[in-house]
Every structure is written in C-alpha cells, then in structure tokens.
Amino acid sequence: MFSLGKLCVNLHNFAFMVKIGNVEWDGFPLFLAPMEDITDPPFRSLCKKFGADMVYTEFISSEGLIRDADKSVCKLNLSDEERPVGIQIFGNNIESMKQAARLAEQANPDLIDINFGCPVKKVASKGAGAGLLNDLPKMIAMTDAVVKATRLPVTVKTRLGWNQKNKNIVEIAERLQDVGIKLITIHGRTRDQLYKGEADWTLIGEVKNNPRMIIPVIGNGDVDSPQKAMKMKNMFGVDGIMIGRAAIGNPWIFTAIKKYLLNNELLPDVDIVERIKTCKLHFIQSVEWKGERRGVFEMRKHYSGYFKGIPDFKKHKMKILSLEKPEEILKLFDDLLEATEV
C-alpha cells in the first residue's frame, strides 16, 4: 500500500516531447477524456494532482453557449490548477460552432477541442458529435471554420468511422490536419459500436504511421492499466494516451501508468484510507461546485472506483446510494475511515 501524494514522477526521463501551441510536454503525455457529468472542475483538479498532463471540460453545446444557457456557460469555468485545459465544443451548425469557439476562447483555455466522437443517439442523430462521421465534407468545413475563428490551437476527438463498413479515419485525419488542427485523438471504435466490444487500435496506429501525418496522434479506448498503456504505446507508436472510463473513481491511474512507463515498476494498490479520504474530498468539492442535489447524484458514478478494495464493498455502496443528504454521506465516509484506521 502507498500514498500517491508522496510520489514524484520526473517526466524529463522520457525521450521525446509533444507540443500544441504554447503547451508542451516532455515525455509521453496522459490525457483525461472529456466525459459528461464526470470531468467537472473538482475531478479535473484531482486528476491533474495525480498526474494527468491534459484535461478537458465536459462537452459543451455550441447552441447552448450562443444562447447563454446556464448549464453550458457554467462549463466554461476553469482554474489555473487544471492547466493545461481544453474546452470541448460540439454542434451541427457551422456558424454556431464558430461563435461558440469565440465564446470559449474568452474563458482563456489552452486549446479548443471539437467533439466528433460522441456516439449517443441524442447527439449523433442530430448530426453532431460522431454524427459528422456521416458527412465528411461538413466535418471538414466545420473544422476549417472553427480553426479560423480562434487564435487558440484547435484539436479534434473522433472515432474510426461511422460503422464497420466505413472506417475511414486515415482519410479523415489527413483532411482535418490539412485544415489546421494541431492534434487528433482517436477512439478505437466506430460510432455504431458505442462503447461495446474491444477498442481496435490498428487504425489508430495506421494514422500515426501515415507519412503525411505530422501532428500528434493520441490513442483512446480500453486503456485501464499500466501494462495496457505500455502495450499501446509500444505497438502503435502513438504520441500519448487518453484515459476515460478507467479514471472514474480512480484518478491515481495516471500516476500508476507514468511510474510503469518510467521504469517498468508496478505500484501497489492504493490503500483503503487514501481511497476514502480522496473520495470524501471529491464529494465535498462536488457539492460545493454543483449544489447539494446534483453534487450528491453525480458523485454516485465514482463510488465503484473509489471503494475498490474495501471489504464488503457492496453493502457500503448500497447504503451510500440510498443517502441524499451530504451530512449523512460525510458521516458514512468518517465511519468507514474509523473502521479502516483501527
């Protein structure tokens, strides 16, 4: 068992550098994927503390931004401790995306990211997110417009293609690079796959090893351990890795991967006390940021990760999911700490 707060990783031991605009990383960067109702400021800050090199906001609707919708505008809140941080926007209207990029720029992020990867029906069916994989000319025109609308670097997150018959990411990546994006992140599934099955990194590797590609290529999909991160890095030559679901309730995954990439050392599991204390801190910050009702509800997505390793986990999880008042949940954390520290 160990406390990650005591671990310092020297990235200069890595052999190469990734650069986007004014942001650069020595070594092999690890990115926190943008996830709705997950990558809010409290969680982004935690992941940065434990080794994430780049974090992103939850994806923000371009229409919501230009209409000054509270939920969208609230997502523009950034803190210096998160940097470098990107604002991710999505939409199906080119003019709205241009305006949204300009509004996002005013929040002073380090870059603007375009979401061409969200596969959920309510987004893709409206021609946004991964829905643009069905309309390559519009995807390229939209990206070109956003690049020209902002002084910030523009990056893209997307997928292999719309379905198994249309896995055209090699062409997509070339054309996006041609209109000026500075980095591309590729999730190794098609839109039709959603999050089912295994991510296929083969085409991600083809994009990275395409002689025409000069921008950094970040791989994403199913990396949930240091060993898998090392495998994907070595097999496909990507410039970095983006971690999504494996980071939920597990911000320490970034430290564990970095340590393994540095010297092939596997860190022991995070001790139970550290897990509970970090979860408690995250919970407090979530309630402060979102208010009691939403803060309590959205933290529920993290508990399986945080409580991993706690004996009789199921009964604790069922209890915490039944509680709605912050003071009751905080008491449960304290009771768990008292029981584990005895």
C-alpha positions in Angstrom: 0.0 0.0 0.0 1.2 3.6 -0.6 0.2 7.2 -0.6 0.4 8.8 -4.1 0.8 12.2 -2.6 4.4 11.2 -1.8 5.2 10.1 -5.4 7.0 12.5 -7.7 7.5 11.5 -11.4 10.2 13.2 -13.4 8.9 13.4 -16.9 12.2 14.6 -18.3 13.4 11.0 -18.1 11.3 10.3 -21.2 12.9 10.7 -24.6 10.5 12.9 -26.6 8.2 16.0 -26.4 4.7 16.7 -27.6 3.8 20.3 -28.3 0.4 22.0 -29.1 0.6 25.8 -29.5 2.2 27.1 -26.4 1.7 23.9 -24.4 4.3 21.2 -24.4 5.0 18.0 -22.5 8.4 16.3 -22.1 7.7 12.6 -22.4 4.6 10.6 -23.1 1.5 12.6 -22.1 -1.6 11.2 -20.5 -4.9 13.0 -21.2 -8.1 12.8 -19.2 -11.0 12.3 -21.6 -13.9 14.7 -21.6 -16.9 13.0 -20.1 -20.4 14.4 -19.5 -21.2 14.8 -15.7 -17.7 13.4 -14.9 -15.0 15.8 -15.9 -16.1 18.8 -13.9 -13.6 21.2 -12.2 -13.3 19.1 -9.0 -12.5 15.9 -10.8 -10.2 17.6 -13.4 -8.2 19.1 -10.5 -7.9 15.7 -8.8 -6.7 14.0 -12.0 -4.1 16.8 -12.5 -2.9 16.3 -8.9 -2.4 12.6 -9.7 -0.6 13.0 -12.9 -2.9 13.8 -15.9 -1.0 16.0 -18.3 -4.0 17.4 -20.1 -7.7 17.7 -19.1 -10.8 18.7 -20.9 -14.2 20.1 -19.9 -17.3 18.2 -20.3 -18.5 18.7 -23.8 -20.4 21.9 -24.3 -23.2 22.5 -26.7 -22.5 25.3 -29.2 -26.2 26.2 -29.3 -26.3 26.3 -25.5 -23.3 28.7 -25.5 -24.5 31.1 -28.0 -27.9 31.2 -26.3 -26.3 31.8 -22.9 -27.8 28.7 -21.4 -26.7 28.3 -17.7 -25.6 24.7 -18.0 -23.4 25.4 -21.0 -21.9 28.7 -19.7 -21.1 27.1 -16.3 -18.9 24.6 -18.0 -16.6 27.4 -19.1 -15.3 27.8 -15.6 -11.6 27.0 -15.4 -9.0 27.2 -12.7 -5.2 27.6 -13.0 -4.6 24.4 -11.2 -6.2 22.5 -14.1 -3.8 23.8 -16.7 -3.3 22.9 -19.4 -7.0 22.5 -20.0 -9.1 22.4 -23.2 -12.7 23.4 -23.7 -14.6 20.8 -25.9 -17.5 22.0 -28.0 -20.0 20.2 -30.2 -22.8 21.0 -32.6 -24.2 20.5 -36.1 -24.3 24.1 -37.3 -21.1 25.6 -38.7 -21.9 29.2 -37.8 -22.9 28.3 -34.3 -19.7 26.4 -33.8 -17.7 29.4 -35.0 -19.5 31.6 -32.4 -19.1 29.0 -29.7 -15.3 28.8 -30.4 -15.1 32.6 -29.9 -17.1 32.5 -26.7 -15.0 29.6 -25.4 -11.8 31.5 -26.2 -12.9 34.2 -23.8 -12.6 31.7 -20.9 -8.9 31.5 -21.7 -8.4 27.8 -22.2 -5.2 26.4 -23.6 -7.0 25.0 -26.6 -10.4 24.3 -28.2 -11.3 20.7 -28.9 -14.1 19.7 -31.3 -16.2 16.7 -30.4 -16.6 14.5 -33.4 -16.8 11.3 -31.3 -19.8 11.3 -29.0 -21.9 8.3 -30.2 -25.1 8.8 -28.1 -28.3 8.9 -30.2 -29.5 12.3 -29.0 -26.2 13.9 -30.2 -25.2 11.8 -33.3 -28.8 11.6 -34.7 -28.8 15.4 -34.9 -25.6 15.5 -37.0 -23.3 16.5 -34.1 -20.6 14.5 -32.4 -19.9 11.2 -34.2 -22.9 12.1 -36.4 -20.4 14.2 -38.5 -18.7 10.9 -39.5 -21.6 10.5 -41.8 -20.9 13.9 -43.5 -17.2 14.3 -44.1 -17.4 17.4 -46.2 -19.4 19.2 -43.4 -17.0 17.9 -40.8 -14.0 19.4 -42.7 -15.9 22.7 -43.4 -16.8 23.0 -39.7 -13.3 22.3 -38.5 -11.9 24.8 -41.0 -14.4 27.4 -39.8 -13.5 26.8 -36.1 -9.8 27.0 -36.8 -10.2 30.3 -38.5 -12.5 31.7 -35.8 -10.0 31.4 -32.9 -6.4 32.3 -32.2 -6.1 29.2 -30.0 -4.9 25.8 -31.2 -7.8 23.6 -32.3 -7.8 19.8 -31.7 -10.3 17.1 -32.6 -11.5 13.9 -30.8 -13.2 11.4 -33.1 -13.7 7.7 -33.9 -12.6 5.2 -36.5 -15.7 5.9 -38.6 -19.4 5.6 -38.7 -19.6 1.8 -38.8 -17.5 -1.3 -39.7 -18.0 -0.7 -43.4 -16.9 2.9 -43.2 -13.8 3.0 -41.1 -12.2 6.0 -42.9 -10.2 7.5 -40.1 -6.9 7.6 -42.1 -8.5 9.9 -44.7 -10.4 11.9 -42.0 -7.2 12.5 -40.1 -5.3 13.8 -43.1 -8.1 16.1 -44.1 -8.5 17.5 -40.6 -4.8 18.1 -40.4 -4.9 19.9 -43.8 -7.4 22.5 -42.4 -5.2 23.3 -39.5 -5.9 21.1 -36.4 -2.9 20.7 -34.1 -3.6 17.3 -32.6 -6.1 14.5 -33.1 -7.4 12.0 -30.5 -8.9 8.8 -31.9 -11.2 6.4 -30.0 -10.7 2.9 -31.3 -14.4 2.2 -32.0 -16.9 3.2 -34.7 -20.0 5.2 -33.8 -22.2 2.1 -34.2 -20.1 0.3 -31.5 -20.8 2.9 -28.9 -18.7 1.5 -26.0 -19.3 -2.1 -26.7 -16.7 -4.7 -27.7 -13.0 -4.1 -27.7 -11.3 -1.0 -29.0 -9.3 -1.6 -32.2 -6.1 0.4 -32.1 -4.9 -0.9 -35.5 -6.2 2.0 -37.5 -5.0 4.4 -34.8 -1.6 3.1 -35.5 -2.1 3.5 -39.2 -2.9 7.1 -38.7 0.1 7.7 -36.5 2.4 5.9 -39.0 1.0 7.6 -42.1 3.9 9.6 -43.6 1.5 12.5 -44.3 0.7 13.0 -40.6 2.8 15.5 -38.8 0.5 16.4 -35.9 0.5 14.4 -32.6 -1.9 11.4 -32.6 -3.4 10.4 -29.2 -4.9 7.0 -28.8 -8.1 6.3 -26.7 -10.1 3.2 -25.8 -9.9 0.5 -23.2 -6.6 1.6 -21.5 -7.3 0.6 -17.9 -3.9 -0.5 -16.6 -0.2 0.5 -16.8 0.5 -2.7 -18.8 -2.1 -1.9 -21.4 -0.8 1.7 -21.7 2.7 0.4 -22.3 1.5 -2.1 -24.9 -0.5 0.5 -26.9 2.5 2.9 -26.8 4.9 0.4 -28.0 2.7 -1.4 -30.5 1.2 1.6 -32.2 3.7 4.4 -31.7 1.1 7.0 -30.5 2.2 10.3 -29.1 0.1 9.9 -26.0 -2.9 8.2 -24.5 -6.3 9.4 -23.4 -7.9 7.8 -20.4 -11.7 7.8 -20.0 -13.8 5.4 -18.1 -10.9 3.8 -16.3 -10.2 7.1 -14.5 -13.7 7.4 -13.0 -13.3 7.0 -9.2 -9.6 6.2 -9.9 -7.6 9.4 -10.5 -4.5 7.5 -9.4 -4.4 5.6 -12.7 -2.3 8.4 -14.2 0.4 8.1 -11.6 0.5 4.3 -11.9 0.9 4.5 -15.7 3.6 7.1 -15.5 5.6 5.1 -13.0 5.3 2.0 -15.1 6.4 3.8 -18.3 9.3 5.3 -16.5 10.9 2.1 -15.1 8.6 -0.8 -15.6 7.5 -0.6 -11.9 4.0 -1.6 -10.9 2.8 0.4 -7.9 0.8 -1.5 -5.2 -2.9 -0.8 -4.9 -3.9 2.5 -3.4 -4.7 1.8 0.3 -8.2 2.0 1.5 -7.7 5.0 3.7 -6.3 7.0 0.8 -9.3 6.0 -1.3 -11.9 7.0 1.3 -10.1 10.3 2.0 -9.8 11.2 -1.7 -13.5 10.3 -2.3 -14.6 12.4 0.6 -12.6 15.4 -0.7 -14.0 14.9 -4.1 -17.5 14.7 -2.7 -17.2 17.9 -0.7 -15.9 19.8 -3.7 -18.6 18.3 -5.9 -21.3 19.5 -3.6 -19.7 22.9 -3.3 -19.5 23.2 -7.1 -22.8 21.8 -8.2 -25.0 22.2 -5.2 -26.3 19.5 -2.9 -28.8 17.7 -5.1 -26.7 17.5 -8.3 -23.4 17.1 -6.4 -24.8 14.1 -4.5 -26.3 12.5 -7.6 -23.4 12.8 -9.9 -20.8 11.6 -7.4 -22.6 8.2 -7.5 -20.8 7.4 -10.8 -17.5 7.5 -9.0 -18.1 5.2 -6.0 -17.3 1.8 -7.6 -13.8 3.0 -8.4 -13.1 4.7 -5.1 -14.5 1.9 -3.0 -12.5 -0.8 -4.8 -10.6 -2.8 -2.2 -12.9 -2.1 0.7 -14.2 -5.3 2.3 -17.9 -5.9 1.9 -18.0 -3.2 -0.7 -21.5 -3.9 -1.9 -23.2 -3.1 1.3 -21.4 0.2 1.6 -22.3 1.1 -2.0 -25.9 0.3 -1.5 -26.0 2.4 1.6 -24.3 5.4 0.1 -26.6 5.3 -3.0 -29.6 5.4 -0.7 -28.4 8.6 1.1 -29.4 12.0 -0.3 -28.1 14.5 2.4 -24.5 15.5 2.3 -24.1 15.3 6.1 -25.3 11.7 6.0 -22.8 10.8 3.3 -19.9 12.5 5.0 -20.7 10.6 8.2 -20.6 7.3 6.3 -17.1 8.3 5.0 -16.0 9.1 8.5 -17.4 5.8 9.8 -15.5 3.9 7.1 -12.3 5.8 7.9 -12.7 5.0 11.6 -13.3 1.3 10.9 -10.3 1.0 8.5 -7.9 3.0 10.6 -8.4 0.9 13.7 
